[in-house]
Amino acid sequence: MKAKYDVVVIGSGPAGLAAAVEAKKTGAEDVLLIERATELGGILQQCIHNGFGVEILKKDLPGPAYAQRFIDEAAQAGVELLLDAMVLDVTPAKHVYAISQWSGFAEIDARALVLAMGARERTRAQIRVPGARPAGVYTAGMAQRFVNIEGYMPGNRFVILGSGDIGMIMARRLTLEGAKVERVLEIMPFLTGLTRNYVQCLLDYDIPLQLSHTVNRIIGRSRVEAIEAVRVDEKWQPLAGTEEIIPCDTLLLSVGLIPENELSKKAGVLLDPVTNGPFVDEGMQTNVPGIFAAGNVVHIYDLVDWVTEAGFVAGRSAAKYAIAERQWMARQVKLRAGENVRYVVPHVLEKESLAQADQKLQMRVIKPIEGNVWVQVMDGENLIVRKGQRYARPGEMVTVEIPQKAYAAVQKVDQLSVRVVAR
Ligand SMILES: Cc1cc2nc3c(=O)[nH]c(=O)nc-3n(C[C@H](O)[C@H](O)[C@H](O)COP(=O)(O)OP(=O)(O)OC[C@H]3O[C@@H](n4cnc5c(N)ncnc54)[C@H](O)[C@@H]3O)c2cc1C
């Protein structure tokens, strides 16, 4: 792994994969994709149902098949991977800190960064469901992982709270696996997921949906034994007298996703309080120059196709940003403090500026020299220019000029140092 990349992408769901592939295609020299899981693909790997890619691929694929297309493209494009590695911190200067049990602690610099960390599920604590705390309460995505990846059934008799897509898809999935889904309850007076999922996952399997209903209470000591459902008014307040006990052993919560932006905040990215995702421009750039975002980290998408599209935009913009920065850096010379110099101002010099005029450098020395001195501008051990003076004292600023005639020599270097030494 290198210490610096043109583009670093965090998260390998459809947004991150698309961003990494497109950044490479746009001309980024090196692209690193960091993923905390052991496999690429993000949430798609547990979405074994079909319904992915209808819009942009004109194909109705299962999630893993959709992901595989972009995983293959990333491999062909030469995207570098860091798997099983959790990004812990990101700074506004685009330093990325990641940890992995295999490669240890990694510190990586990015010219451009794409945030594609997806979203996390709302839990029971966030929606404040009252009642006991028995086993048997899961988020729908967690139950999906158990059933589709780990091979466990989390229960036999289910109630699902929330009519979002994950809840409806799990209602069908659990039914296919032999469970009984008693009901889907939705607090809003309307469906919150896609109509196609309502038809294909609930209607086709005779699973009742009750709108304007919620869970009033969870009943059971060590394991869920029942839930109390209740009708709510337009302010989501329970209506007395409408309570109904529904026996079940498992309650699934499908009550929304929250964009995963802990890292974004650390990087100084401003979040929209409505979407909980970063404010972005048309190129998916956040308020921090060179930091881009795509996918559920920005706002919660309904279809994967639009996530992929957003990833393409972010990846393209990130690559252009990195290329422009590299070209800009190639036009600059860094000015370093050498022997007996505390600092040099300016810190960088545009190489072309020497075509127009001599360029004055100012500095302060560290130790006084009470005798003749050289102020020397060096390219390594090669002298570019020097100036003599009778002494050098920390209290008095020292100056030296790089003359126009040094233009050709300066074009060849990317840094110069200045030193003040006895003559
Ligand atoms: C259960 C479910 C069913 C869906 N069904 C459909 C459907 O039928 N059709 C459809 O079109 N769309 C569907 N969608 C929507 C669509 O699939 C998602 O919107 C899309 O997958 C989101 O992609 P993403 O890349 O933004 O996030 P994710 O796929 O969530 O990927 C984010 C990745 O970032 C990684 N990550 C996060 N933090 C870190 C970190 N600190 N360090 C390293 N890695 C990190 C995560 O491990 C993850 O791999 C469904 C979504 C869900 C959740």
The ligand as a Gaussian input file, in Angstrom:
#p B3LYP/6-31G(d) Opt

LIG

0 1
 C      -32.346000      -4.460000       3.059000
 C      -32.304000      -3.604000       1.818000
 C      -33.012000      -4.012000       0.684000
 C      -32.936000      -3.247000      -0.477000
 N      -33.589000      -3.650000      -1.592000
 C      -33.447000      -2.974000      -2.767000
 C      -34.005000      -3.449000      -3.998000
 O      -34.697000      -4.467000      -4.020000
 N      -33.759000      -2.747000      -5.135000
 C      -32.997000      -1.611000      -5.135000
 O      -32.770000      -1.012000      -6.189000
 N      -32.478000      -1.119000      -3.962000
 C      -32.691000      -1.769000      -2.803000
 N      -32.124000      -1.289000      -1.636000
 C      -31.474000       0.016000      -1.650000
 C      -29.992000      -0.002000      -2.062000
 O      -29.508000      -1.308000      -2.135000
 C      -29.161000       0.789000      -1.073000
 O      -29.659000       2.076000      -1.112000
 C      -27.682000       0.761000      -1.453000
 O      -27.189000      -0.553000      -1.330000
 C      -26.866000       1.716000      -0.588000
 O      -25.539000       1.695000      -1.050000
 P      -24.333000       2.441000      -0.307000
 O      -23.120000       2.122000      -1.118000
 O      -24.678000       3.849000      -0.078000
 O      -24.262000       1.775000       1.139000
 P      -23.945000       0.286000       1.636000
 O      -24.358000      -0.746000       0.657000
 O      -24.555000       0.223000       2.990000
 O      -22.350000       0.264000       1.746000
 C      -21.639000       0.988000       2.724000
 C      -20.340000       0.251000       2.990000
 O      -19.486000       1.081000       3.766000
 C      -18.787000       0.268000       4.692000
 N      -18.324000       1.114000       5.801000
 C      -19.076000       1.903000       6.613000
 N      -18.301000       2.544000       7.516000
 C      -17.030000       2.160000       7.287000
 C      -15.764000       2.474000       7.893000
 N      -15.678000       3.326000       8.932000
 N      -14.647000       1.888000       7.402000
 C      -14.722000       1.033000       6.344000
 N      -15.890000       0.697000       5.721000
 C      -17.029000       1.256000       6.185000
 C      -19.846000      -0.754000       5.122000
 O      -19.249000      -1.920000       5.694000
 C      -20.536000      -1.035000       3.787000
 O      -19.931000      -2.110000       3.094000
 C      -32.187000      -2.037000      -0.468000
 C      -31.507000      -1.635000       0.692000
 C      -31.566000      -2.398000       1.815000
 C      -30.810000      -1.911000       3.061000

